[in-house]
Amino acid sequence: MKTFLKKLANDESGATAIEYGLIAAVVGVGLITVLGGLKTNLSTTFQNVGNALTTAP
């Protein structure tokens, strides 16, 4: 039983998985932020194009 507990205490594979999870979360938040701004810019651009087409002679 002592050997098992020692091996369990020295095992760091779970810590690596947590680190990868945190990195993925930070990348996800960054993507959401960037894509939110891009959505606003694209919406404005398409609205400007639509307005230009409706007022074209």
Secondary structure by P-SEA (a helix, b strand, c coil): caaaaaaaaacaaaaaaaaaaaaaaaaaaaaaaaaaaaaaaaaaaaaaaaaaaaacc
